[in-house]
Amino acid sequence: MTKKIIIIGAAGRDFHNFNTCYRDNDAYKVVAFTAAQIPDIADRKYPASLAGKLYPEGIPIYAQEELPDLIKKLDVDECVFSYSDISYDAVMGLSAIVNAAGADFTLLGYKNTMIKSTKPIISVGAVRTGCGKSQTSRRVVELLMEHGKKVIAIRHPMPYGDLDAQKVQRFATIADLEKHGCTLEEMEEYEPHIDRGNVIYAGVDYEAILRAAENDPDGCDVILWDGGNNDFPFYQSDLTITVVDPHRPGHELRYYPGEVTLRIADVAVINKIDSADFEDIQTVRANIQKVNPTATIIEAASTLTVHDPSLIRGKRVLVIEDGPTLTHGEMKIGAGIVAARRFGAAEIVDPRNYAVGKLAETFKTYPNIGNLLPAMGYGKEQMADLAATIDATPCDAVIIATPIDLNRVVKISKPNTRVDYSLQEIGQPSLEEIINEFVRG
């Protein structure tokens, strides 16, 4: 009998799992996707053009809150959990909801979801959102470029708009960000690659994306999988690097699928050792050795550069950090807070009483963010609310600690300064040694 499936997702891994395991498999019928974690991504359809010949009407996407009713209404046999950066308590709580509604609960592994490439692949992932994966990816790209390699990056999916139009996306210039109608989160991930002169792909159909990258018109020697959240790679990798965060010691063993990402790593990077407690660094190191004793461990600092420190010292500052890091990443300290403390801010102003619209909703959904402002920008309305919240918050200056120049996309009338951050390995072994060995083959 054909099994009826719901794929529980967040517009990323869910679509990939469908494409690789269910799209052309008539033993299953995917009757729905559910959506969570990202605002305004439900009430869409996975379109027929992407769903394949078995789904001429496409597949509806519902809010995850509807899951128990959907299981009964659609007579569902199995629910496949397919998103990331989720605590084990939350995952198993969801499994209880599914089982109580009468369906099986499934987690797919990498055997049937990883795609093989014709090019060498280096994958960079992390055990949580906000560990410093992106800066690690940038460091790997720089090292490969020093060897004269043409690097094509492929980013973990963020298809929050028109899924038909987002099947395969190629970003080579800043203008491409506007062309594809990118959200702020997408810009933060794509722009640093573009600034370094390498092309980055993303989208929905990751086999089609891989083939396009392998045959990129600018050439391709190595593909970098730039992983998102704490997901494991979509592609079979020749070198897997996982970043861990001593500011959240123990999370590397308590979040799905971060522990999977750690267990399959060839290299584990302990980042932020310059701002973390020694005991927490040792906890993370012991956990790495416990679950992956053969991994090479690299220690690194997240070094900061402040464009104008005079706007911080003695000032009442509003700190803006990367959105997902503060929301489902659960971080309460980032580069902006570190910069505010190091450069002597008089006060870090709490923006919560001044948040409007979608930003007020974000603080309600994630009440533990604290006195930071997440750079949420999943649409024009949310970007406008971000600008209005900044304008309403009484402060002397704004610290922008996002990976992009926020001024380019959001009007900020107050004095502001950017904080850049990069990965700096401490001692040996180093990523340079790892990449040198990789290039030598």
C-alpha positions as CSV (number, residue, x, y, z in Angstrom):
1,M,0.0,0.0,0.0
2,T,1.1,3.6,-0.7
3,K,2.2,5.3,2.5
4,K,0.8,8.8,3.2
5,I,3.5,11.1,4.3
6,I,3.7,14.6,5.9
7,I,7.1,16.3,5.8
8,I,7.6,18.5,8.8
9,G,9.9,21.4,7.7
10,A,11.0,25.0,7.6
11,A,11.6,25.6,3.8
12,G,14.9,23.9,3.4
13,R,15.8,20.4,4.4
14,D,12.1,19.4,4.0
15,F,12.2,20.2,0.2
16,H,15.5,18.4,-0.2
17,N,14.3,15.3,1.6
18,F,11.2,15.3,-0.7
19,N,13.3,15.7,-3.8
20,T,15.8,13.0,-3.0
21,C,13.6,10.4,-1.3
22,Y,9.9,10.9,-2.3
23,R,9.5,12.9,-5.5
24,D,9.6,10.0,-8.0
25,N,8.8,7.2,-5.5
26,D,5.3,5.8,-6.0
27,A,5.5,3.8,-2.8
28,Y,4.8,7.0,-1.0
29,K,2.4,9.9,-1.3
30,V,3.4,13.2,0.3
31,V,0.1,14.8,1.2
32,A,1.5,17.9,2.9
33,F,4.4,19.9,4.2
34,T,4.2,21.8,7.4
35,A,6.2,24.9,8.1
36,A,7.7,26.4,11.3
37,Q,10.7,28.5,12.6
38,I,10.6,31.1,9.8
39,P,7.7,33.6,9.6
40,D,5.2,33.7,6.7
41,I,6.3,30.5,4.8
42,A,3.1,28.5,5.3
43,D,0.0,28.8,3.1
44,R,2.0,28.2,0.0
45,K,2.3,25.2,-2.3
46,Y,5.3,23.2,-3.3
47,P,4.7,23.7,-7.0
48,A,4.0,21.0,-9.6
49,S,7.0,22.1,-11.6
50,L,9.3,21.0,-8.7
51,A,7.1,18.2,-7.3
52,G,7.3,16.0,-10.4
53,K,4.9,13.9,-12.4
54,L,3.3,12.2,-9.3
55,Y,2.1,15.6,-8.0
56,P,0.4,17.5,-10.9
57,E,-1.4,19.7,-8.4
58,G,1.6,20.4,-6.3
59,I,1.7,19.8,-2.5
60,P,0.1,22.2,0.0
61,I,2.2,23.7,2.9
62,Y,0.4,24.2,6.2
63,A,1.5,25.8,9.6
64,Q,3.0,23.2,11.9
65,E,0.3,24.0,14.5
66,E,-2.2,22.2,12.3
67,L,-0.2,18.9,12.3
68,P,-2.3,16.8,14.7
69,D,-5.5,17.7,12.8
70,L,-3.8,17.1,9.4
71,I,-2.6,13.6,10.4
72,K,-6.2,12.6,11.2
73,K,-7.9,14.5,8.4
74,L,-5.5,13.1,5.7
75,D,-5.2,9.7,7.2
76,V,-1.4,10.0,7.4
77,D,0.9,7.0,8.1
78,E,4.2,8.7,8.7
79,C,5.6,12.2,9.5
80,V,9.2,12.9,8.5
81,F,10.9,15.5,10.6
82,S,13.0,17.7,8.3
83,Y,14.4,20.9,9.8
84,S,17.3,21.8,12.1
85,D,18.6,23.6,15.2
86,I,16.1,22.0,17.4
87,S,16.6,20.7,21.0
88,Y,16.2,17.0,21.6
89,D,13.3,17.8,24.0
90,A,11.5,19.7,21.2
91,V,12.1,17.0,18.6
92,M,10.8,14.3,20.9
93,G,7.9,16.5,22.0
94,L,6.9,16.7,18.4
95,S,7.3,13.0,18.0
96,A,4.8,12.5,20.9
97,I,2.3,14.7,19.1
98,V,2.7,12.7,15.9
99,N,2.5,9.3,17.6
100,A,-0.5,10.4,19.7
101,A,-2.3,11.3,16.4
102,G,-1.6,7.8,15.2
103,A,1.4,8.3,12.8
104,D,5.0,7.1,12.8
105,F,7.8,9.6,13.3
106,T,10.9,9.4,11.1
107,L,14.3,11.1,10.9
108,L,16.1,10.6,7.6
109,G,19.9,10.0,7.6
110,Y,22.5,11.0,5.0
111,K,22.7,7.7,3.1
112,N,19.6,8.5,0.9
113,T,19.8,12.3,1.0
114,M,23.4,13.1,0.1
115,I,24.1,13.7,-3.6
116,K,27.4,12.9,-5.2
117,S,29.4,15.5,-7.1
118,T,31.8,15.3,-10.0
119,K,33.9,18.0,-8.2
120,P,35.8,17.9,-4.8
121,I,33.5,19.1,-2.0
122,I,34.4,20.7,1.3
123,S,31.5,21.1,3.7
124,V,31.3,23.6,6.6
125,G,28.6,23.1,9.2
126,A,28.0,23.8,12.8
127,V,26.4,22.3,15.9
128,R,24.1,25.4,16.4
129,T,23.2,28.5,14.5
130,G,25.6,31.4,15.3
131,C,28.7,29.3,16.0
132,G,30.7,31.1,13.3
133,K,30.2,28.8,10.4
134,S,30.0,31.6,7.9
135,Q,33.3,33.1,8.9
136,T,34.9,29.6,8.8
137,S,33.5,29.2,5.3
138,R,35.0,32.5,4.3
139,R,38.4,31.4,5.7
140,V,38.3,28.2,3.8
141,V,37.4,30.0,0.5
142,E,40.3,32.4,1.0
143,L,42.8,29.6,1.6
144,L,41.6,27.7,-1.5
145,M,41.8,30.9,-3.6
146,E,45.4,31.4,-2.4
147,H,46.1,28.0,-4.1
148,G,44.6,29.4,-7.3
149,K,41.4,27.3,-7.0
150,K,38.1,28.5,-8.5
151,V,35.7,28.0,-5.6
152,I,31.9,27.8,-6.1
153,A,29.9,28.0,-2.9
154,I,26.5,26.4,-2.4
155,R,24.5,27.6,0.5
156,H,22.0,25.7,2.6
157,P,18.5,26.7,1.3
158,M,16.5,29.7,2.3
159,P,13.6,29.7,-0.3
160,Y,11.1,31.9,1.5
161,G,9.5,33.4,-1.6
162,D,8.4,32.1,-5.1
163,L,9.5,28.5,-5.1
164,D,9.2,28.2,-8.9
165,A,11.5,31.1,-9.4
166,Q,13.9,29.9,-6.7
167,K,14.6,26.4,-8.2
168,V,18.3,27.4,-9.0
169,Q,19.7,30.7,-8.0
170,R,23.2,32.1,-8.9
171,F,24.7,35.1,-7.2
172,A,27.8,36.7,-8.7
173,T,27.1,40.4,-8.1
174,I,25.4,42.5,-5.5
175,A,22.8,43.3,-8.2
176,D,21.8,39.6,-8.2
177,L,20.6,40.0,-4.6
178,E,18.0,42.5,-5.7
179,K,17.2,40.5,-8.8
180,H,16.3,37.5,-6.8
181,G,14.4,39.5,-4.1
182,C,16.6,38.3,-1.3
183,T,15.6,38.5,2.4
184,L,18.0,40.1,4.8
185,E,19.0,36.6,6.0
186,E,19.9,35.6,2.5
187,M,21.9,38.8,1.9
188,E,23.9,38.1,5.1
189,E,25.0,34.8,3.8
190,Y,25.5,35.5,0.1
191,E,27.0,39.0,0.1
192,P,30.3,38.1,1.9
193,H,31.0,35.4,-0.8
194,I,30.3,37.9,-3.6
195,D,32.6,40.4,-1.9
196,R,35.4,37.9,-2.1
197,G,34.9,37.3,-5.8
198,N,33.4,33.8,-5.7
199,V,30.0,32.7,-7.1
200,I,27.4,31.3,-4.7
201,Y,24.4,29.2,-5.6
202,A,21.2,28.4,-3.6
203,G,17.6,27.6,-4.2
204,V,15.3,24.6,-3.9
205,D,16.4,21.7,-6.1
206,Y,19.9,20.9,-4.9
207,E,20.7,18.3,-7.5
208,A,20.0,20.8,-10.2
209,I,21.9,23.4,-8.2
210,L,24.9,21.1,-7.9
211,R,25.0,20.3,-11.6
212,A,24.8,24.1,-12.4
213,A,27.7,24.8,-10.0
214,E,29.8,22.0,-11.5
215,N,29.4,23.6,-14.9
216,D,29.5,27.2,-13.8
217,P,30.4,29.6,-16.7
218,D,33.3,31.0,-14.6
219,G,34.7,27.6,-14.0
220,C,34.8,25.4,-10.9
221,D,37.6,23.5,-9.2
222,V,36.2,23.0,-5.7
223,I,32.6,23.3,-4.3
224,L,32.2,24.6,-0.8
225,W,29.0,23.5,0.9
226,D,28.1,26.4,3.2
227,G,25.8,24.7,5.6
228,G,22.9,26.4,7.4
229,N,21.5,26.1,10.9
230,N,23.1,23.0,12.3
231,D,22.2,20.7,9.4
232,F,24.4,18.0,7.9
233,P,25.4,18.4,4.3
234,F,23.2,17.7,1.3
235,Y,26.3,16.5,-0.7
236,Q,28.9,13.7,-0.2
237,S,31.9,15.5,1.0
238,D,35.6,15.0,0.7
239,L,36.3,17.1,3.8
240,T,33.8,18.0,6.5
241,I,34.4,20.8,9.0
242,T,32.1,21.4,11.9
243,V,32.2,24.5,14.1
244,V,31.3,24.3,17.8
245,D,30.6,27.2,20.3
246,P,32.0,27.3,23.8
247,H,29.5,30.0,24.7
248,R,26.9,27.2,24.6
249,P,28.8,24.3,26.1
250,G,26.9,21.0,25.9
251,H,24.6,22.1,23.1
252,E,26.8,20.1,20.7
253,L,25.2,17.0,22.3
254,R,21.7,18.3,22.9
255,Y,20.5,19.6,19.5
256,Y,19.3,18.0,16.3
257,P,21.0,17.4,14.0
258,G,24.0,19.3,15.4
259,E,25.3,16.2,17.1
260,V,25.1,14.3,13.7
261,T,27.1,17.1,12.1
262,L,29.7,16.8,14.9
263,R,29.9,13.0,14.7
264,I,30.6,13.0,10.9
265,A,33.2,15.8,11.0
266,D,36.8,15.4,9.9
267,V,37.7,18.7,11.6
268,A,36.1,20.3,14.6
269,V,36.7,24.0,15.0
270,I,36.3,25.4,18.6
271,N,35.5,29.0,17.8
272,K,35.3,32.1,20.1
273,I,38.0,31.0,22.5
274,D,39.0,34.7,22.9
275,S,35.6,35.5,24.6
276,A,34.6,32.2,26.2
277,D,35.4,30.8,29.7
278,F,38.2,28.2,29.9
279,E,36.0,25.7,31.6
280,D,33.4,25.9,28.8
281,I,36.1,25.5,26.2
282,Q,37.3,22.3,28.0
283,T,33.7,21.0,28.2
284,V,33.3,21.4,24.4
285,R,36.7,19.8,23.8
286,A,35.8,16.8,26.0
287,N,32.4,16.4,24.2
288,I,34.1,16.4,20.8
289,Q,36.6,13.7,21.9
290,K,33.7,11.7,23.4
291,V,31.6,11.4,20.2
292,N,34.3,11.8,17.5
293,P,37.7,10.9,18.9
294,T,39.4,10.9,15.4
295,A,38.4,14.5,14.5
296,T,41.2,17.0,14.2
297,I,40.5,19.8,16.7
298,I,41.3,23.4,15.8
299,E,41.0,26.3,18.2
300,A,40.1,29.7,16.8
301,A,39.2,33.3,17.8
302,S,36.4,35.4,16.3
303,T,38.4,38.6,15.9
304,L,36.5,41.9,15.7
305,T,37.1,45.1,13.8
306,V,35.0,48.1,14.7
307,H,34.8,50.8,12.0
308,D,34.4,53.7,14.4
309,P,35.0,53.0,18.1
310,S,34.3,56.6,19.0
311,L,30.6,55.9,18.5
312,I,30.7,53.3,21.2
313,R,32.9,54.6,24.0
314,G,30.8,56.3,26.7
315,K,27.6,56.1,24.5
316,R,24.2,54.5,25.0
317,V,24.1,52.0,22.2
318,L,21.6,49.8,20.4
319,V,23.2,46.5,19.3
320,I,21.8,44.8,16.2
321,E,22.8,41.1,15.7
322,D,22.2,38.4,13.1
323,G,18.5,37.5,13.4
324,P,18.4,33.6,13.4
325,T,21.4,33.5,15.8
326,L,19.2,35.3,18.4
327,T,15.9,33.6,17.6
328,H,16.1,29.8,17.2
329,G,19.9,30.0,17.8
330,E,19.1,31.2,21.4
331,M,22.3,33.3,21.6
332,K,22.3,36.2,24.1
333,I,25.8,37.5,23.2
334,G,27.3,38.2,19.8
335,A,30.0,40.3,18.1
336,G,28.0,43.5,18.8
337,I,27.7,42.9,22.5
338,V,31.4,41.9,22.7
339,A,32.3,45.1,20.9
340,A,30.1,47.2,23.2
341,R,31.8,45.8,26.2
342,R,35.4,46.0,24.9
343,F,35.0,49.6,23.7
344,G,33.4,50.9,26.8
345,A,29.7,51.6,26.0
346,A,28.0,53.4,28.8
347,E,24.8,51.3,28.3
348,I,23.3,48.7,26.0
349,V,19.8,50.0,25.4
350,D,17.0,47.4,25.5
351,P,14.9,47.7,22.4
352,R,12.0,45.6,23.4
353,N,9.7,48.4,24.6
354,Y,10.2,50.2,21.3
355,A,9.7,47.3,18.9
356,V,6.9,47.6,16.3
357,G,5.0,45.3,14.0
358,K,6.8,42.1,13.0
359,L,9.7,42.9,15.4
360,A,7.3,43.1,18.3
361,E,6.0,39.7,17.2
362,T,9.5,38.3,17.1
363,F,10.2,39.4,20.7
364,K,6.9,37.8,21.8
365,T,7.8,34.5,20.0
366,Y,11.3,34.5,21.4
367,P,11.0,36.2,24.8
368,N,14.6,35.3,25.9
369,I,16.4,37.3,23.3
370,G,17.3,40.0,25.8
371,N,18.4,43.5,25.1
372,L,19.5,42.9,21.5
373,L,17.7,43.7,18.3
374,P,17.6,40.8,15.8
375,A,18.1,41.9,12.2
376,M,14.9,40.3,11.0
377,G,14.1,41.1,7.4
378,Y,12.1,38.3,5.7
379,G,10.1,40.8,3.6
380,K,9.6,44.5,3.0
381,E,7.1,44.8,5.9
382,Q,9.6,43.3,8.3
383,M,12.4,45.5,7.0
384,A,10.2,48.6,7.5
385,D,9.4,47.4,11.0
386,L,13.2,47.0,11.7
387,A,13.9,50.5,10.6
388,A,11.0,51.9,12.7
389,T,12.2,50.0,15.7
390,I,15.7,51.4,15.3
391,D,14.4,54.9,14.9
392,A,12.1,54.6,18.0
393,T,14.8,53.2,20.3
394,P,16.4,56.0,22.4
395,C,20.2,55.7,22.0
396,D,23.2,57.7,21.0
397,A,24.5,55.2,18.4
398,V,23.8,51.9,16.7
399,I,26.2,49.0,16.6
400,I,25.6,46.9,13.5
401,A,27.0,43.4,14.0
402,T,25.4,41.7,10.9
403,P,27.5,40.2,8.1
404,I,26.4,42.9,5.7
405,D,26.2,46.7,5.6
406,L,22.7,47.1,7.0
407,N,22.7,50.7,5.8
408,R,22.5,49.5,2.3
409,V,19.0,47.9,2.7
410,V,17.5,49.6,5.8
411,K,17.4,53.3,6.4
412,I,19.2,54.1,9.7
413,S,19.1,57.8,10.6
414,K,21.1,57.5,13.9
415,P,24.9,57.5,14.1
416,N,26.1,53.9,13.5
417,T,29.2,51.8,13.2
418,R,29.7,48.3,11.8
419,V,31.5,45.4,13.5
420,D,33.2,42.9,11.2
421,Y,34.3,39.5,12.5
422,S,36.6,36.9,11.0
423,L,38.1,33.5,12.0
424,Q,41.6,33.5,13.3
425,E,43.1,30.1,14.1
426,I,45.1,29.9,17.3
427,G,48.2,27.7,17.2
428,Q,48.3,24.3,15.5
429,P,46.8,22.5,13.8
430,S,45.3,25.2,11.6
431,L,42.9,25.3,8.7
432,E,45.7,26.4,6.5
433,E,47.4,23.0,7.1
434,I,44.2,21.2,6.6
435,I,43.5,22.9,3.2
436,N,47.1,22.5,2.1
437,E,46.8,18.8,2.6
438,F,43.4,18.7,0.9
439,V,44.8,20.5,-2.2
440,R,47.8,18.2,-2.3
441,G,45.3,15.3,-2.4
